[in-house]
Amino acid sequence: MSLPRPHALPQPVITVDDDLTLRAFDAGADLPEFFRVIEESLDHLRPWMPWVAEHSRDRTTAFLAGRAGLWATGQEFSYAIVLDGAIVGSCGLIRYEDTPAGTREIGYWLHPAATGRGVATRAARALTEQAFRLPGVDRVQIVHDPANTTSAAVPARLGFTEGTRRPAEALAPAETGEVQVWHLRAAG
């Protein structure tokens, strides 16, 4: 990937392809559709996403309400994944407290009807490009449970290097107590 000029913040709307857009959440306008997408995805997400156990309309409202503040501080850039005009999931660029300096982590999830179509891969590619536009970012990582082979396919397709496994608390039903870290360094 070539490195464009650095920007302090990623683009709030990223047109990935004719059918796929990533856009910053609108807390008020997105709540009904986003909540419905989560509701329809609970069984699909439950094995891997610990937050599903406490899912509620109030928690979704709070999640959306917090996005603008996290965006402003640069801690997290969350996007609605919009396929053919409808929200089908969420993704983001995140800087956790234990994330190494110069590194951003990508996270993603999809409604089950949107899986198997390259949507997560295309979204992660677009987020990787955005991450490398941020000042000081020279590495992007994707972290997942090793048993989540579907999630593992995304960084593999994008040319990320499979890194180390490290212990992690198993918080969701299918988690193994480890995470697999993949990383990609900026070219040049």
C-alpha positions in Angstrom: 0.0 0.0 0.0 1.3 3.5 -0.8 1.2 6.0 2.0 -0.8 9.1 1.3 -0.2 12.3 3.3 -0.9 12.0 7.0 -4.2 13.4 8.4 -5.1 13.9 12.0 -8.3 12.0 11.7 -9.6 9.4 9.3 -12.3 10.2 6.8 -15.8 10.0 8.4 -17.2 8.5 5.2 -15.2 5.9 3.2 -16.6 4.8 -0.1 -15.1 1.3 -0.4 -16.9 0.1 -3.6 -20.2 0.9 -5.4 -22.1 -1.2 -2.9 -20.0 -0.7 0.3 -19.5 2.4 2.5 -18.1 2.9 6.0 -19.4 5.9 7.8 -19.1 7.4 11.2 -22.2 6.6 13.3 -24.9 9.1 13.8 -26.1 8.4 17.3 -29.7 9.4 16.9 -30.4 8.5 13.4 -28.7 5.1 13.4 -30.1 3.7 16.7 -33.2 1.9 15.3 -31.5 0.2 12.4 -28.3 -0.6 14.3 -30.2 -2.0 17.2 -32.2 -4.2 14.8 -29.1 -5.5 13.1 -27.6 -6.4 16.5 -30.8 -8.1 17.5 -30.8 -10.2 14.3 -27.1 -11.1 14.8 -27.1 -12.2 18.4 -26.8 -15.9 17.8 -24.1 -15.3 15.2 -22.1 -12.9 17.5 -22.6 -14.6 20.9 -19.7 -17.2 20.6 -17.1 -14.4 20.0 -18.4 -11.1 21.3 -18.5 -10.7 25.1 -20.7 -7.6 24.9 -23.6 -9.7 23.5 -24.3 -11.1 27.0 -25.3 -7.7 28.2 -26.9 -6.4 25.0 -29.9 -4.1 25.4 -31.4 -1.1 23.7 -29.9 1.1 26.5 -26.4 -0.3 26.0 -26.7 0.3 22.2 -27.9 3.8 22.8 -24.9 4.4 25.2 -22.5 2.8 22.6 -23.7 5.1 19.9 -23.7 8.2 22.2 -20.1 7.6 23.1 -18.7 7.4 19.5 -18.3 11.1 18.8 -16.3 11.6 22.0 -14.0 8.7 21.3 -13.6 9.9 17.7 -12.6 13.4 18.9 -9.9 12.1 21.3 -8.5 9.7 18.6 -9.0 6.7 20.8 -11.5 4.9 18.6 -12.9 5.6 15.1 -16.1 3.5 14.8 -18.0 3.0 11.5 -21.3 1.6 10.4 -20.7 -0.9 7.7 -23.3 0.0 5.0 -23.9 -2.5 2.2 -26.4 -1.6 -0.5 -27.7 1.3 1.6 -28.3 -0.8 4.8 -26.3 -1.1 8.0 -24.9 -4.7 8.1 -22.3 -4.4 10.9 -19.7 -2.3 12.6 -16.0 -1.8 12.4 -13.4 0.4 13.8 -9.8 1.6 14.3 -9.0 1.4 18.0 -6.1 2.4 20.2 -6.3 0.4 23.4 -4.3 1.3 26.5 -2.0 -1.7 25.9 -1.7 -1.2 22.1 1.9 -0.6 21.2 2.9 3.0 20.2 2.3 3.7 16.5 -0.2 0.9 16.2 -4.0 0.8 15.6 -6.1 -2.3 15.9 -9.0 -3.1 13.6 -12.2 -4.7 14.8 -15.2 -5.8 12.9 -18.5 -7.8 13.0 -21.2 -8.5 10.5 -24.9 -9.5 10.3 -24.9 -13.2 9.3 -26.6 -12.3 6.0 -23.6 -10.2 5.0 -20.9 -12.8 5.7 -19.2 -14.8 2.9 -19.2 -11.8 0.5 -15.9 -10.2 1.2 -17.5 -7.4 3.2 -15.2 -7.7 6.3 -12.1 -8.0 4.1 -13.0 -4.9 2.1 -13.8 -3.0 5.2 -10.6 -4.0 6.9 -8.6 -3.1 3.8 -10.2 0.4 3.8 -9.5 0.8 7.6 -5.9 -0.2 7.1 -5.5 2.5 4.5 -7.1 5.0 6.8 -4.9 3.9 9.7 -1.7 4.5 7.7 -2.9 8.0 7.0 -2.9 8.9 10.7 0.2 10.6 12.0 2.7 8.3 13.7 0.8 5.1 12.7 3.2 2.6 11.1 1.5 -0.7 12.1 -2.0 -2.1 12.1 -3.1 -5.2 13.9 -6.1 -7.5 14.0 -6.6 -9.6 17.1 -9.1 -12.5 17.3 -9.6 -15.8 19.1 -7.6 -18.6 17.3 -10.8 -20.7 17.2 -12.5 -18.0 15.1 -11.2 -19.1 11.8 -13.7 -16.9 9.9 -12.2 -13.8 11.5 -8.7 -15.2 10.8 -9.3 -15.3 7.1 -9.6 -11.5 6.9 -6.0 -10.6 7.9 -4.6 -13.5 6.0 -6.3 -12.3 2.8 -4.9 -8.8 3.3 -1.3 -9.9 3.7 -1.0 -9.4 7.4 1.7 -11.4 9.2 0.5 -14.0 11.7 2.2 -13.0 14.9 2.2 -14.4 18.4 -0.6 -15.9 20.4 -1.0 -14.6 23.9 -3.2 -15.5 26.8 -6.5 -13.6 27.2 -9.4 -14.0 29.5 -12.2 -16.1 27.8 -15.2 -13.8 28.1 -17.5 -15.2 25.4 -18.7 -18.8 25.1 -16.4 -20.0 22.3 -13.3 -18.2 23.3 -10.3 -20.3 24.1 -8.3 -18.1 26.5 -5.9 -17.0 23.9 -5.8 -14.4 21.2 -4.0 -14.5 17.8 -2.3 -11.2 16.8 -1.8 -10.4 13.1 0.1 -7.3 12.0 0.9 -5.3 9.0 3.6 -2.6 8.8 3.4 0.4 6.6 5.4 0.1 3.4 8.4 2.3 3.0 
